[in-house]
Amino acid sequence: KNQVEQSPQSLIILEGKNCTLQCNYTVSPFSNLRWYKQDTGRGPVSLTIMTFSENTKSNGRYTATLDADTKQSSLHITASQLSDSASYICVVSDIMVTGGGNKLTFGTGTQLKVEL
Amino acid sequence: GAGVSQSPRYKVTKRGQDVALRCDPISGHVSLYWYRQALGQGPEFLTYFNYEAQQDKSGLPNDRFSAERPEGSISTLTIQRTEQRDSAMYRCASRRTSGGAGELFFGEGSRLTVL
C-alpha cells in the first residue's frame, strides 16, 4: 500500500531559527512530490512540486529536496517567521499504468509553531 | 468558475441523517479529488475522478460513503446515515490534467458536524 509518512508530527521553534521537515514515501511508481502549507482553517497552498529528476527546489525561504532513490524528501525553512506557523503536508503522486492518471497520497502533516 | 467551490461551507446534522456535499471544480479541470481532515489530524484521501470516471475509491471509509461526478464537472459526496465519527472538514481539489505535475487547486472545504 502506498504510504507517505511525515516527521516530526509537531515542532516548536523560535523565530529566526531554521528547521527541517521530513517526508518518507513508499509510493511507486513515483511521479512527483508536493509540499503544501496549510494555515489553520484554510485550504493548502502549494510551496513546491518536484518530479523524479529534480533534487532541490526553492521558494523563498522554503527549500525542498528530493532523493528518489531513498524515497525521501525534506522541506527546509530558513529564518523562520511567526507566519510560518502552520501544518506542512507532503503529497506524493504515482503513475497509474492503466492510464487513469495520477493518484495522490497525502501525508499526515507536520504541525509547526514558531514562537517569539 | 474562478476557483474550486464547495457547498455547503458548514453543515450540522443529526446522527442518522444523509448529507450531500458538493464540489464545483475549476472549469475544464479533468481530475477531482475528495479528502477529509478531522480536527487536528492530517488529510485522509477518500476518492478521485478523472472526467466522470471514479478512478479510486479505496479511501472511502465504508459503504455509507459514495461519490459521483456524472458529467465530469460537479461532484457530489454523499454520506448516508451519518455518524458522529463522520464529523470533519471535507475538502475537494481539482487539477487541469489527469497526470504530471500540474498544480492542484483546493476548495475552502465543507465542515460537517454530526450531533
Interface residues (C-beta under 8 A of the other chain):
Chain A: Q6 S31 N32 R34 R42 G43 P44 S46 I49 M50 T51 S87 I89 V91 S93 I95 M96 G100 G101 N102 K103 L104 T105 F106 G107 T108 G109
Chain B: V30 S31 Y33 Y35 Q41 G42 P43 E44 F45 Y48 N50 A53 Q55 D56 R91 T97 S98 G99 G100 A101 E103 L104 F106 G107 E108 G109
